[in-house]
Structure formats: C-alpha cells, structure tokens
Amino acid sequence: MLNGNRRSFYVFMTEKGKDQAAAVAKAFLELEEEAFYGLSEKEREAFMKVFQKVYTNTLDRKE
C-alpha cells in the first residue's frame, strides 16, 4: 500500500533482487555474444527477422 491507497499494491525490488537482475542481464548478454559470434550485424538482423516470423506463425496458429 502506498499513500494510503488500499486498492493498489506496490512491489519494490530489494538490493539483492537488483543485484540478481543485473547478473541475469549480464549472463544473457554473454550468451547472445557467444551465439552470434562471427556473424555480421546484417546476418544478425536477417536471423532476427526470420525468427520473428517463425514466432509470429506459432502465435497465429489455429487449432
């Protein structure tokens, strides 16, 4: 509750949570650098464009 508003709840990240979030972000950045090693920016963009289409196709799939 913040400022007496009982209808809303607020969640704040602790210092430990901030540290862990930073560690996760760093790990993902390192993984991305490793995964795209040796690829040009143009190749990365082409991959992401195709990957986005694949992702969109799976969302649009009707069963």
Biopython code that builds the backbone (N, CA, C, O; Angstrom):
import numpy as np
from Bio.PDB.StructureBuilder import StructureBuilder

atoms = [
    (1, "MET", "N", (0.852, -1.163, 0.000)),
    (1, "MET", "CA", (0.000, 0.000, 0.000)),
    (1, "MET", "C", (0.908, 1.238, 0.000)),
    (1, "MET", "O", (1.914, 1.277, 0.707)),
    (2, "LEU", "N", (0.550, 2.220, -0.779)),
    (2, "LEU", "CA", (1.353, 3.434, -0.855)),
    (2, "LEU", "C", (0.424, 4.633, -0.753)),
    (2, "LEU", "O", (-0.600, 4.684, -1.434)),
    (3, "ASN", "N", (0.763, 5.575, 0.071)),
    (3, "ASN", "CA", (-0.034, 6.786, 0.263)),
    (3, "ASN", "C", (-1.468, 6.488, 0.681)),
    (3, "ASN", "O", (-2.384, 7.222, 0.312)),
    (4, "GLY", "N", (-1.669, 5.442, 1.430)),
    (4, "GLY", "CA", (-2.980, 5.120, 1.947)),
    (4, "GLY", "C", (-3.946, 4.519, 0.950)),
    (4, "GLY", "O", (-5.103, 4.286, 1.301)),
    (5, "ASN", "N", (-3.529, 4.261, -0.267)),
    (5, "ASN", "CA", (-4.402, 3.685, -1.291)),
    (5, "ASN", "C", (-4.444, 2.175, -1.089)),
    (5, "ASN", "O", (-3.496, 1.477, -1.449)),
    (6, "ARG", "N", (-5.517, 1.671, -0.524)),
    (6, "ARG", "CA", (-5.621, 0.250, -0.210)),
    (6, "ARG", "C", (-6.033, -0.587, -1.412)),
    (6, "ARG", "O", (-6.009, -1.815, -1.333)),
    (7, "ARG", "N", (-6.407, 0.036, -2.511)),
    (7, "ARG", "CA", (-6.823, -0.715, -3.699)),
    (7, "ARG", "C", (-5.641, -1.120, -4.576)),
    (7, "ARG", "O", (-5.792, -1.953, -5.470)),
    (8, "SER", "N", (-4.499, -0.556, -4.336)),
    (8, "SER", "CA", (-3.318, -0.856, -5.147)),
    (8, "SER", "C", (-2.208, -1.408, -4.266)),
    (8, "SER", "O", (-2.038, -1.007, -3.114)),
    (9, "PHE", "N", (-1.471, -2.323, -4.832)),
    (9, "PHE", "CA", (-0.311, -2.876, -4.155)),
    (9, "PHE", "C", (0.922, -2.539, -4.978)),
    (9, "PHE", "O", (0.890, -2.587, -6.208)),
    (10, "TYR", "N", (1.981, -2.207, -4.310)),
    (10, "TYR", "CA", (3.222, -1.858, -4.980)),
    (10, "TYR", "C", (4.295, -2.843, -4.567)),
    (10, "TYR", "O", (4.387, -3.231, -3.402)),
    (11, "VAL", "N", (5.098, -3.241, -5.526)),
    (11, "VAL", "CA", (6.185, -4.173, -5.272)),
    (11, "VAL", "C", (7.482, -3.457, -5.628)),
    (11, "VAL", "O", (7.606, -2.875, -6.705)),
    (12, "PHE", "N", (8.430, -3.506, -4.728)),
    (12, "PHE", "CA", (9.713, -2.864, -4.948)),
    (12, "PHE", "C", (10.811, -3.913, -4.883)),
    (12, "PHE", "O", (10.779, -4.810, -4.040)),
    (13, "MET", "N", (11.767, -3.794, -5.767)),
    (13, "MET", "CA", (12.864, -4.740, -5.810)),
    (13, "MET", "C", (13.878, -4.414, -4.710)),
    (13, "MET", "O", (14.233, -3.254, -4.498)),
    (14, "THR", "N", (14.325, -5.440, -4.030)),
    (14, "THR", "CA", (15.344, -5.266, -2.993)),
    (14, "THR", "C", (16.709, -5.097, -3.645)),
    (14, "THR", "O", (16.857, -5.315, -4.847)),
    (15, "GLU", "N", (17.695, -4.713, -2.864)),
    (15, "GLU", "CA", (19.062, -4.603, -3.381)),
    (15, "GLU", "C", (19.546, -5.958, -3.888)),
    (15, "GLU", "O", (20.206, -6.036, -4.924)),
    (16, "LYS", "N", (19.223, -7.015, -3.167)),
    (16, "LYS", "CA", (19.612, -8.361, -3.604)),
    (16, "LYS", "C", (18.953, -8.673, -4.946)),
    (16, "LYS", "O", (19.591, -9.231, -5.838)),
    (17, "GLY", "N", (17.690, -8.318, -5.087)),
    (17, "GLY", "CA", (16.979, -8.542, -6.345)),
    (17, "GLY", "C", (17.595, -7.748, -7.481)),
    (17, "GLY", "O", (17.713, -8.247, -8.600)),
    (18, "LYS", "N", (17.988, -6.514, -7.199)),
    (18, "LYS", "CA", (18.635, -5.681, -8.224)),
    (18, "LYS", "C", (19.957, -6.303, -8.654)),
    (18, "LYS", "O", (20.285, -6.329, -9.841)),
    (19, "ASP", "N", (20.716, -6.803, -7.677)),
    (19, "ASP", "CA", (21.997, -7.457, -7.991)),
    (19, "ASP", "C", (21.771, -8.701, -8.845)),
    (19, "ASP", "O", (22.502, -8.944, -9.805)),
    (20, "GLN", "N", (20.758, -9.486, -8.492)),
    (20, "GLN", "CA", (20.476, -10.703, -9.247)),
    (20, "GLN", "C", (19.965, -10.378, -10.650)),
    (20, "GLN", "O", (20.309, -11.072, -11.607)),
    (21, "ALA", "N", (19.160, -9.346, -10.779)),
    (21, "ALA", "CA", (18.673, -8.930, -12.102)),
    (21, "ALA", "C", (19.834, -8.497, -12.984)),
    (21, "ALA", "O", (19.862, -8.809, -14.175)),
    (22, "ALA", "N", (20.787, -7.784, -12.408)),
    (22, "ALA", "CA", (21.966, -7.363, -13.162)),
    (22, "ALA", "C", (22.792, -8.573, -13.593)),
    (22, "ALA", "O", (23.312, -8.601, -14.708)),
    (23, "ALA", "N", (22.917, -9.574, -12.716)),
    (23, "ALA", "CA", (23.675, -10.783, -13.048)),
    (23, "ALA", "C", (22.991, -11.556, -14.176)),
    (23, "ALA", "O", (23.663, -12.085, -15.061)),
    (24, "VAL", "N", (21.667, -11.623, -14.151)),
    (24, "VAL", "CA", (20.922, -12.314, -15.211)),
    (24, "VAL", "C", (21.092, -11.569, -16.529)),
    (24, "VAL", "O", (21.320, -12.193, -17.566)),
    (25, "ALA", "N", (20.985, -10.246, -16.503)),
    (25, "ALA", "CA", (21.156, -9.455, -17.721)),
    (25, "ALA", "C", (22.547, -9.664, -18.313)),
    (25, "ALA", "O", (22.694, -9.797, -19.528)),
    (26, "LYS", "N", (23.570, -9.691, -17.452)),
    (26, "LYS", "CA", (24.943, -9.924, -17.907)),
    (26, "LYS", "C", (25.079, -11.305, -18.527)),
    (26, "LYS", "O", (25.721, -11.456, -19.567)),
    (27, "ALA", "N", (24.485, -12.314, -17.904)),
    (27, "ALA", "CA", (24.559, -13.681, -18.424)),
    (27, "ALA", "C", (23.900, -13.774, -19.796)),
    (27, "ALA", "O", (24.432, -14.424, -20.696)),
    (28, "PHE", "N", (22.746, -13.129, -19.961)),
    (28, "PHE", "CA", (22.072, -13.163, -21.261)),
    (28, "PHE", "C", (22.884, -12.432, -22.323)),
    (28, "PHE", "O", (22.940, -12.879, -23.468)),
    (29, "LEU", "N", (23.512, -11.318, -21.964)),
    (29, "LEU", "CA", (24.350, -10.593, -22.908)),
    (29, "LEU", "C", (25.529, -11.453, -23.356)),
    (29, "LEU", "O", (25.863, -11.492, -24.540)),
    (30, "GLU", "N", (26.153, -12.138, -22.408)),
    (30, "GLU", "CA", (27.276, -13.015, -22.742)),
    (30, "GLU", "C", (26.825, -14.169, -23.639)),
    (30, "GLU", "O", (27.528, -14.535, -24.581)),
    (31, "LEU", "N", (25.674, -14.731, -23.352)),
    (31, "LEU", "CA", (25.140, -15.817, -24.162)),
    (31, "LEU", "C", (24.834, -15.335, -25.580)),
    (31, "LEU", "O", (25.124, -16.027, -26.555)),
    (32, "GLU", "N", (24.251, -14.152, -25.682)),
    (32, "GLU", "CA", (23.945, -13.585, -27.003)),
    (32, "GLU", "C", (25.220, -13.343, -27.792)),
    (32, "GLU", "O", (25.276, -13.639, -28.986)),
    (33, "GLU", "N", (26.243, -12.810, -27.141)),
    (33, "GLU", "CA", (27.523, -12.579, -27.818)),
    (33, "GLU", "C", (28.117, -13.892, -28.314)),
    (33, "GLU", "O", (28.654, -13.955, -29.420)),
    (34, "GLU", "N", (28.022, -14.936, -27.502)),
    (34, "GLU", "CA", (28.542, -16.250, -27.894)),
    (34, "GLU", "C", (27.734, -16.835, -29.052)),
    (34, "GLU", "O", (28.302, -17.379, -29.999)),
    (35, "ALA", "N", (26.422, -16.721, -28.974)),
    (35, "ALA", "CA", (25.549, -17.300, -30.006)),
    (35, "ALA", "C", (25.747, -16.628, -31.369)),
    (35, "ALA", "O", (25.668, -17.285, -32.407)),
    (36, "PHE", "N", (26.002, -15.326, -31.359)),
    (36, "PHE", "CA", (26.130, -14.584, -32.618)),
    (36, "PHE", "C", (27.583, -14.340, -33.021)),
    (36, "PHE", "O", (27.852, -13.561, -33.935)),
    (37, "TYR", "N", (28.513, -15.000, -32.345)),
    (37, "TYR", "CA", (29.931, -14.818, -32.645)),
    (37, "TYR", "C", (30.202, -15.102, -34.127)),
    (37, "TYR", "O", (29.763, -16.118, -34.666)),
    (38, "GLY", "N", (30.922, -14.200, -34.766)),
    (38, "GLY", "CA", (31.314, -14.402, -36.160)),
    (38, "GLY", "C", (30.260, -13.978, -37.172)),
    (38, "GLY", "O", (30.504, -14.043, -38.377)),
    (39, "LEU", "N", (29.102, -13.549, -36.710)),
    (39, "LEU", "CA", (28.058, -13.098, -37.627)),
    (39, "LEU", "C", (28.099, -11.574, -37.740)),
    (39, "LEU", "O", (28.318, -10.863, -36.760)),
    (40, "SER", "N", (27.886, -11.108, -38.938)),
    (40, "SER", "CA", (27.840, -9.660, -39.130)),
    (40, "SER", "C", (26.520, -9.112, -38.593)),
    (40, "SER", "O", (25.586, -9.865, -38.317)),
    (41, "GLU", "N", (26.462, -7.814, -38.454)),
    (41, "GLU", "CA", (25.226, -7.174, -37.991)),
    (41, "GLU", "C", (24.085, -7.466, -38.974)),
    (41, "GLU", "O", (22.942, -7.673, -38.564)),
    (42, "LYS", "N", (24.400, -7.479, -40.256)),
    (42, "LYS", "CA", (23.392, -7.776, -41.277)),
    (42, "LYS", "C", (22.860, -9.205, -41.117)),
    (42, "LYS", "O", (21.657, -9.439, -41.238)),
    (43, "GLU", "N", (23.754, -10.153, -40.846)),
    (43, "GLU", "CA", (23.341, -11.542, -40.631)),
    (43, "GLU", "C", (22.490, -11.673, -39.368)),
    (43, "GLU", "O", (21.509, -12.417, -39.346)),
    (44, "ARG", "N", (22.866, -10.952, -38.330)),
    (44, "ARG", "CA", (22.075, -10.970, -37.089)),
    (44, "ARG", "C", (20.667, -10.439, -37.340)),
    (44, "ARG", "O", (19.683, -11.023, -36.885)),
    (45, "GLU", "N", (20.582, -9.335, -38.063)),
    (45, "GLU", "CA", (19.282, -8.738, -38.354)),
    (45, "GLU", "C", (18.428, -9.682, -39.201)),
    (45, "GLU", "O", (17.226, -9.811, -38.970)),
    (46, "ALA", "N", (19.051, -10.343, -40.184)),
    (46, "ALA", "CA", (18.311, -11.291, -41.025)),
    (46, "ALA", "C", (17.791, -12.449, -40.181)),
    (46, "ALA", "O", (16.642, -12.863, -40.335)),
    (47, "PHE", "N", (18.626, -12.969, -39.295)),
    (47, "PHE", "CA", (18.203, -14.052, -38.415)),
    (47, "PHE", "C", (17.015, -13.620, -37.563)),
    (47, "PHE", "O", (16.017, -14.334, -37.468)),
    (48, "MET", "N", (17.129, -12.450, -36.945)),
    (48, "MET", "CA", (16.064, -11.981, -36.061)),
    (48, "MET", "C", (14.766, -11.757, -36.833)),
    (48, "MET", "O", (13.681, -11.972, -36.295)),
    (49, "LYS", "N", (14.870, -11.332, -38.074)),
    (49, "LYS", "CA", (13.673, -11.121, -38.903)),
    (49, "LYS", "C", (12.977, -12.453, -39.171)),
    (49, "LYS", "O", (11.756, -12.557, -39.050)),
    (50, "VAL", "N", (13.752, -13.462, -39.531)),
    (50, "VAL", "CA", (13.187, -14.797, -39.778)),
    (50, "VAL", "C", (12.647, -15.385, -38.477)),
    (50, "VAL", "O", (11.558, -15.958, -38.462)),
    (51, "PHE", "N", (13.391, -15.250, -37.403)),
    (51, "PHE", "CA", (12.956, -15.784, -36.118)),
    (51, "PHE", "C", (11.641, -15.134, -35.691)),
    (51, "PHE", "O", (10.764, -15.815, -35.158)),
    (52, "GLN", "N", (11.494, -13.835, -35.915)),
    (52, "GLN", "CA", (10.253, -13.140, -35.570)),
    (52, "GLN", "C", (9.075, -13.703, -36.362)),
    (52, "GLN", "O", (7.977, -13.853, -35.825)),
    (53, "LYS", "N", (9.303, -14.017, -37.646)),
    (53, "LYS", "CA", (8.245, -14.617, -38.465)),
    (53, "LYS", "C", (7.843, -15.987, -37.929)),
    (53, "LYS", "O", (6.658, -16.309, -37.851)),
    (54, "VAL", "N", (8.838, -16.790, -37.562)),
    (54, "VAL", "CA", (8.559, -18.114, -37.004)),
    (54, "VAL", "C", (7.755, -17.967, -35.716)),
    (54, "VAL", "O", (6.775, -18.680, -35.500)),
    (55, "TYR", "N", (8.177, -17.040, -34.869)),
    (55, "TYR", "CA", (7.474, -16.794, -33.608)),
    (55, "TYR", "C", (6.027, -16.353, -33.864)),
    (55, "TYR", "O", (5.099, -16.850, -33.227)),
    (56, "THR", "N", (5.846, -15.427, -34.792)),
    (56, "THR", "CA", (4.504, -14.942, -35.124)),
    (56, "THR", "C", (3.651, -16.075, -35.673)),
    (56, "THR", "O", (2.467, -16.168, -35.349)),
    (57, "ASN", "N", (4.223, -16.923, -36.485)),
    (57, "ASN", "CA", (3.475, -18.060, -37.031)),
    (57, "ASN", "C", (2.985, -18.978, -35.931)),
    (57, "ASN", "O", (1.876, -19.507, -36.011)),
    (58, "THR", "N", (3.793, -19.173, -34.911)),
    (58, "THR", "CA", (3.352, -20.066, -33.823)),
    (58, "THR", "C", (2.255, -19.418, -33.005)),
    (58, "THR", "O", (1.405, -20.120, -32.458)),
    (59, "LEU", "N", (2.251, -18.110, -32.908)),
    (59, "LEU", "CA", (1.187, -17.412, -32.175)),
    (59, "LEU", "C", (-0.128, -17.426, -32.943)),
    (59, "LEU", "O", (-1.205, -17.537, -32.357)),
    (60, "ASP", "N", (-0.021, -17.313, -34.262)),
    (60, "ASP", "CA", (-1.205, -17.220, -35.118)),
    (60, "ASP", "C", (-1.820, -18.594, -35.426)),
    (60, "ASP", "O", (-2.897, -18.683, -36.016)),
    (61, "ARG", "N", (-1.132, -19.641, -35.024)),
    (61, "ARG", "CA", (-1.589, -20.991, -35.340)),
    (61, "ARG", "C", (-2.953, -21.261, -34.716)),
    (61, "ARG", "O", (-3.164, -21.030, -33.525)),
    (62, "LYS", "N", (-3.846, -21.739, -35.516)),
    (62, "LYS", "CA", (-5.190, -22.051, -35.013)),
    (62, "LYS", "C", (-5.340, -23.560, -34.924)),
    (62, "LYS", "O", (-4.982, -24.289, -35.848)),
    (63, "GLU", "N", (-5.868, -24.011, -33.813)),
    (63, "GLU", "CA", (-6.035, -25.458, -33.626)),
    (63, "GLU", "C", (-7.490, -25.817, -33.668)),
    (63, "GLU", "O", (-7.841, -26.988, -33.531)),
]
sb = StructureBuilder()
sb.init_structure("model")
sb.init_model(0)
sb.init_chain("A")
sb.init_seg("    ")
for serial, (resi, resn, name, xyz) in enumerate(atoms, 1):
    if name == "N":
        sb.init_residue(resn, " ", resi, " ")
    sb.init_atom(name, np.array(xyz, "f"), 0.0, 1.0, " ", f" {name:<3s}", serial, name[0])
structure = sb.get_structure()
